[in-house]
């Protein structure tokens, strides 16, 4: 099994602001992986039998412990992948809300469901855990992505093993420490610095019942193929090329500012970032002018770096390909000449189908703007992608926006808002953006919805 990775010989922290190596951790030995599998299974046999109230109480404590260490974790994320401290703190606060939500709602979400029957008996569906799970996690939201996978499953009664991205080992270790220090029994949550070959070993192990991956298409296809060979349930949250559709606006400058802030959040390194801005022709010029003003106001010397030099170079190559084929770079787009991962936020227009920027996800601070001439054109262009994660539609007429949103081939769509986040809202996509859902109804992915039927009277 070959997962796309960094090519690093170990889990390494490299400061993206300087390109300097900071720390490294060796890969786990095969014996350590075996111990983790044993511990996860042993913990599951106990954890599944505990009352839901006990599990939710421990999850609530873990969320509070995480929140108390928000500054420390934010600083770690800044060191490992360049996230500004304020955004790192926001991420931890959102994680804490996920812990609180499932601690509060867990009993209701796991309540028995009575089914209407044609006979005299009673039929009940009882949500039950299924066993240890593997989470293959990314670097762009190194705490949030883990929380949305792990927390619902811990409340359900599953145990989780987390294989984090090779570039964020300090965050990975800190998360395990926080959860176990908060009182979660040993083995319920375990971090593993696994190699890609060891990931296959974990998935193949008969005690592991499922795998959830958030990452690239390539990584998703490899993990899904491995899970399929071993008949394991799989949830994938992959890339996105989300459209940000502006049908009309009473304040084009303000709309452009909102689009820009949305695009550069987390330095554009979000699957649900607005990768394509589709703007109606009558306001297109004013929108682009305002967007360029926003981009030119960014000081590249203080703008945060991307997560790695390799990521910045990849983004620069995508933009260069577009420009070489006729696209126009109106602002930014400068790769730092030093070893840092800095890339100045950019505005790119006139992108056509022969360019990489049309087909590929731009995972960084590049705003691509397309001109659309009518609602049907907006729908057609929005759907002209193999991805189908999220979308946003804006109009002074909410009904008009709703009609457009209803026709978008995505797992999520928002109207007059760039996105709506919440632990109660299911997250996931269609097409090459993956399958399955996390958060909201995501507790229903790795669950045994066991049917129990009881006869009211015995047969003679």
C-alpha positions in Angstrom: 0.0 0.0 0.0 1.4 3.4 -0.9 -0.2 6.5 0.5 0.8 9.8 -1.0 3.0 11.5 1.5 5.8 13.9 2.1 8.6 11.5 1.4 9.9 12.1 5.0 11.9 9.4 6.7 10.0 10.1 9.9 7.3 12.3 11.4 9.0 15.7 11.2 8.2 19.2 12.3 9.5 21.8 9.8 8.7 25.4 10.6 7.0 26.7 7.4 7.9 30.3 8.2 11.6 29.5 7.9 12.0 26.0 6.3 14.0 24.9 9.3 13.6 21.4 10.8 12.5 21.6 14.5 11.8 18.1 15.7 11.4 14.6 14.5 9.8 11.3 15.7 10.6 7.8 14.5 8.0 5.7 12.9 6.3 3.2 15.2 7.8 -0.3 15.2 5.7 -3.2 14.1 5.6 -4.3 17.7 4.3 -1.0 18.9 1.5 -1.1 16.3 0.6 -4.6 17.5 0.5 -3.3 21.1 -1.8 -0.4 20.0 -4.2 -2.8 18.3 -4.3 -5.0 21.4 -4.9 -2.0 23.6 -7.7 -0.6 21.4 -9.5 -3.9 21.3 -9.2 -4.5 25.1 -10.4 -1.0 25.8 -13.4 -1.5 23.4 -14.6 -4.6 25.2 -14.9 -2.5 28.4 -15.8 0.9 26.9 -18.8 -0.5 24.9 -20.3 -1.8 28.2 -20.2 1.4 30.1 -23.3 3.5 30.4 -23.8 6.2 27.9 -23.9 8.7 30.7 -20.4 7.7 31.9 -19.0 7.9 28.4 -20.5 11.4 27.8 -19.2 12.6 31.2 -15.6 11.6 30.3 -16.0 13.2 26.8 -17.2 16.4 28.4 -14.2 16.5 30.7 -11.9 15.9 27.7 -13.4 18.8 25.9 -12.9 21.1 28.9 -9.3 19.9 29.2 -8.7 20.6 25.5 -10.1 24.1 25.9 -7.8 24.8 28.8 -4.8 24.1 26.6 -6.1 26.1 23.6 -3.1 28.6 23.6 -0.6 25.8 23.8 -2.2 23.9 21.0 -2.6 27.0 18.9 1.1 27.7 19.2 1.9 24.1 18.3 -0.2 24.4 15.1 1.5 27.6 14.2 4.9 26.0 14.5 3.9 22.9 12.5 1.7 24.2 9.7 1.7 28.0 9.9 -1.8 28.6 11.3 -2.1 32.1 12.9 -2.6 32.0 16.7 -6.1 33.5 16.5 -7.3 30.9 14.0 -5.7 28.1 16.1 -7.5 29.3 19.2 -10.8 29.5 17.2 -10.2 25.9 16.0 -9.8 24.6 19.6 -12.9 26.5 20.7 -14.9 24.9 17.9 -13.5 21.5 18.9 -14.6 22.0 22.5 -18.1 22.7 21.1 -18.1 19.3 19.4 -17.2 17.6 22.7 -20.0 19.5 24.5 -22.6 18.8 21.8 -22.1 15.0 21.8 -21.8 15.0 25.6 -25.2 16.7 25.8 -26.9 15.0 22.9 -25.3 11.6 23.1 -28.1 9.9 25.1 -30.8 11.2 22.7 -28.8 10.2 19.6 -28.3 6.7 20.9 -31.9 6.2 22.1 -33.8 3.1 20.9 -36.0 3.6 17.9 -39.3 1.8 17.9 -40.5 0.6 14.6 -44.1 0.1 13.5 -44.8 -3.6 12.8 -47.6 -5.4 11.0 -47.8 -8.1 13.6 -48.3 -8.0 17.4 -44.6 -8.0 18.3 -42.3 -5.1 19.1 -39.4 -4.1 16.9 -36.6 -1.8 18.2 -33.5 -0.6 16.5 -30.7 -0.1 19.1 -27.6 1.8 18.1 -24.5 -0.2 19.1 -20.8 0.3 18.6 -18.9 -2.0 16.2 -15.3 -1.9 17.5 -11.9 -0.1 17.1 -11.7 2.4 14.2 -8.8 4.0 12.4 -8.7 7.7 11.5 -6.2 8.9 8.9 -6.1 12.6 9.5 -4.7 15.6 7.7 -2.6 18.6 8.7 -4.8 21.6 7.7 -7.1 21.4 10.8 -5.1 19.0 12.9 -7.4 19.3 16.0 -10.8 19.8 14.4 -10.6 17.0 11.9 -9.7 14.6 14.7 -12.5 15.9 17.0 -15.2 15.4 14.4 -14.1 11.8 13.8 -13.2 10.7 17.3 -15.8 12.4 19.6 -19.1 10.9 18.1 -17.5 7.5 18.0 -16.2 7.7 21.6 -19.7 8.6 22.8 -21.1 5.7 20.7 -18.7 3.2 22.4 -16.2 2.7 19.7 -12.5 3.1 20.3 -10.3 5.1 17.9 -6.7 4.9 16.6 -5.5 8.0 15.0 -2.8 8.1 12.3 -2.0 11.8 11.9 -0.2 13.6 9.1 3.6 13.2 9.3 4.0 17.0 9.5 2.0 17.6 12.8 3.4 15.0 15.3 3.4 17.5 18.2 -0.3 18.2 17.8 -1.0 14.5 17.5 0.8 13.7 20.7 -0.8 16.6 22.6 -4.3 15.5 21.6 -3.7 12.0 22.9 -2.2 13.4 26.1 -5.2 15.7 26.7 -7.8 13.0 26.2 -6.1 10.4 28.4 -5.2 13.0 31.1 -8.9 13.9 31.2 -9.8 10.4 32.3 -10.5 8.5 29.1 -9.4 4.9 29.8 -6.2 3.8 28.2 -6.8 2.4 24.7 -10.0 4.3 24.0 -8.0 6.9 22.0 -4.5 6.1 20.7 -2.1 8.0 18.5 0.2 6.0 16.2 3.1 7.2 14.1 2.5 4.6 11.5 4.1 4.1 8.2 1.9 3.8 5.1 2.5 0.1 5.1 1.5 -0.1 8.8 -1.7 1.7 7.9 -2.6 -1.3 5.7 -1.8 -3.6 8.6 -4.2 -1.8 10.9 -7.0 -1.7 8.3 -6.5 -5.4 7.6 -6.6 -6.4 11.3 -9.9 -8.2 12.0 -10.5 -6.3 15.2 -10.6 -3.0 13.3 -14.0 -2.4 11.9 -13.7 0.8 9.9 -11.6 3.6 8.6 -12.2 7.3 8.2 -9.9 9.5 6.1 -9.7 13.2 5.5 -7.2 14.1 2.8 -6.5 14.0 -0.9 -8.2 12.1 -3.6 -5.1 10.0 -4.1 -4.9 9.1 -0.4 -8.6 8.4 -0.3 -8.6 6.0 -3.2 -5.7 4.0 -1.7 -7.3 3.7 1.7 -10.7 2.9 0.2 -9.3 0.2 -1.9 -7.5 -1.3 1.1 -10.7 -1.1 3.2 -12.7 -2.7 0.4 -10.3 -5.6 0.1 -10.8 -6.3 3.8 -14.6 -5.6 3.8 -14.3 -2.6 6.1 -16.6 0.4 6.3 -15.0 3.5 5.0 -15.8 7.3 5.2 -13.9 9.7 3.0 -13.7 13.5 3.1 -11.5 14.5 0.2 -10.9 17.6 -1.9 -13.3 20.3 -3.0 -13.6 23.0 -5.6 -16.5 24.8 -4.0 -18.3 27.5 -6.0 -19.1 30.9 -4.4 -21.9 32.1 -6.6 -22.9 35.8 -6.6 -26.1 36.3 -8.6 -26.5 40.0 -7.5 -25.6 42.2 -4.6 -26.6 45.6 -3.3 -23.0 46.1 -2.1 -20.5 44.6 -4.4 -17.5 45.8 -2.4 -18.8 44.2 0.8 -19.5 41.0 -1.1 -16.0 40.9 -2.5 -14.6 41.5 1.0 -16.6 38.6 2.3 -15.5 36.4 -0.5 -11.8 37.3 0.1 -12.0 36.7 3.8 -13.6 33.3 3.2 -10.9 32.5 0.6 -7.9 33.3 2.7 -9.2 31.7 6.0 -6.6 29.1 7.0 -4.6 30.6 4.1 -6.9 28.9 1.7 -6.1 25.5 3.0 -9.6 24.2 3.6 -11.5 21.6 1.6 -14.6 23.8 1.7 -12.8 27.0 0.9 -14.4 29.0 -2.0 -12.1 27.8 -4.7 -14.2 29.3 -7.6 -16.0 32.6 -7.5 -18.8 32.7 -10.1 -20.0 36.3 -10.5 -22.8 37.7 -12.6 -21.6 39.7 -15.6 -23.2 43.0 -14.6 -21.2 43.2 -11.3 -18.2 41.2 -12.4 -15.8 44.1 -13.1 -16.7 45.9 -9.8 -16.3 42.6 -7.9 -12.9 41.9 -9.4 -11.7 45.4 -8.8 -12.7 45.2 -5.1 -11.1 41.8 -4.8 -7.8 43.0 -6.2 -7.9 45.9 -3.7 -8.3 43.3 -0.9 -5.4 41.3 -2.2 -3.1 44.3 -2.6 -3.8 45.3 1.0 -2.2 42.1 2.2 1.4 42.6 3.5 3.2 39.5 2.2 5.9 39.9 4.8 3.4 39.2 7.7 0.9 37.0 5.8 1.2 33.5 7.2 3.1 30.8 5.3 1.4 27.8 3.7 1.9 24.5 5.6 5.0 23.5 3.7 7.4 24.7 1.0 6.3 21.8 -1.2 2.7 23.0 -0.9 3.7 26.6 -1.8 5.7 25.4 -4.8 2.8 23.2 -6.0 0.4 26.1 -5.8 2.8 28.4 -7.7 3.2 25.8 -10.4 -0.6 25.6 -10.9 -0.9 29.4 -11.2 2.1 29.6 -13.5 0.5 27.0 -15.8 -2.6 29.1 -16.0 -0.8 32.3 -16.7 1.3 30.6 -19.4 -1.9 29.6 -21.2 -3.6 33.0 -21.1 -5.0 33.5 -17.6 -4.4 36.9 -16.0 -2.8 37.3 -12.6 -4.1 40.6 -11.2 -2.5 40.5 -7.8 -0.1 38.5 -5.7 1.1 35.1 -6.8 4.7 35.5 -5.7 6.6 32.6 -4.1 9.1 33.6 -1.5 12.7 33.2 -2.7 13.9 31.9 0.6 13.1 28.4 2.1 9.9 29.5 3.7 6.4 28.5 2.5 5.2 32.0 1.9 3.1 32.7 -1.2 1.4 36.1 -1.6 -2.4 35.9 -1.9 -3.5 36.1 -5.5 -6.4 37.0 -7.8 -6.6 34.9 -11.0 -9.1 35.5 -13.9 -9.7 34.2 -17.4 -9.1 30.6 -16.4 -10.1 28.1 -19.1 -10.5 24.3 -19.4 -7.0 23.7 -20.8 -5.5 24.9 -17.5 -4.7 22.9 -14.3 -6.4 25.6 -12.3 -9.7 24.7 -14.0 -9.6 21.0 -13.0 -7.4 20.9 -9.9 -8.0 22.0 -6.4 -6.0 25.1 -5.5 -5.1 24.5 -1.9 -3.9 28.0 -1.0 -4.7 31.7 -1.1 -5.6 32.1 -4.8 -9.0 33.6 -5.7 -10.2 32.3 -9.1 -13.0 34.5 -10.5 -15.3 33.4 -13.4 -17.8 35.6 -15.2 -21.3 34.1 -15.6 -24.1 35.5 -17.7 -27.3 34.0 -16.2 -28.4 31.6 -13.5 -28.3 28.6 -15.8 -24.7 29.4 -16.7 -23.8 29.7 -13.0 -25.3 26.2 -12.4 -23.6 24.7 -15.4 -20.2 26.1 -14.4 -20.6 25.3 -10.7 -21.3 21.6 -11.6 -18.5 21.4 -14.1 -16.1 19.7 -11.7 -15.6 16.2 -10.4 -15.8 17.5 -6.9 -19.0 17.9 -4.9 -18.3 19.1 -1.4 -19.9 22.5 -0.7 -21.3 25.6 -2.4 -22.6 29.0 -1.5 -25.1 31.1 -3.4 -25.8 34.8 -2.8 -28.7 37.0 -4.0 -30.9 39.8 -2.6 -33.7 37.4 -3.6 -33.4 34.3 -1.3 -35.8 32.4 -3.5 -33.7 32.9 -6.5 -30.6 31.8 -4.6 -32.5 28.7 -3.3 -33.5 27.7 -6.8 -29.9 27.8 -7.9 -28.6 26.0 -4.8 -31.1 23.2 -5.2 -29.5 22.3 -8.6 -25.9 22.1 -7.3 -24.4 18.7 -7.2 -22.8 19.0 -3.7 -23.1 17.4 -0.3 -23.7 20.9 1.3 -25.0 24.2 0.1 -25.6 27.5 1.9 -27.7 30.5 0.9 -26.4 34.0 1.6 -23.7 32.7 3.8 -20.2 31.4 2.9 -20.7 28.4 5.1 -22.6 27.3 8.2 -20.7 25.2 10.7 -22.0 23.4 13.8 -21.5 20.0 15.5 -25.2 19.3 14.8 -24.8 19.7 11.0 -23.7 16.8 8.9 -20.5 17.4 6.9 -19.6 15.5 3.7 -19.7 15.5 -0.1 -20.4 13.5 -3.2 -18.4 12.7 -6.3 -14.7 12.9 -5.9 -15.1 14.8 -2.7 -15.8 11.4 -1.0 -18.7 9.7 0.7 -20.2 9.3 4.2 -20.9 12.1 6.7 -19.3 13.4 9.9 -20.9 15.4 12.7 -24.7 15.7 12.9 -25.8 12.3 11.7 -22.2 11.2 11.4 -22.6 9.0 14.5 -24.6 6.7 12.3 -21.6 5.8 10.1 -19.8 3.3 12.3 -22.7 1.9 14.1 -24.5 -1.4 14.4 -28.2 -0.5 14.1 -29.2 -3.7 15.7 -32.8 -4.9 15.3 -34.3 -6.5 18.3 -37.8 -8.1 17.9 -39.9 -9.3 20.7 -43.1 -11.3 20.3 -46.0 -10.1 22.5 -47.4 -13.7 22.9 -45.8 -17.0 22.4 -47.0 -19.3 19.6 -49.1 -22.3 20.7 
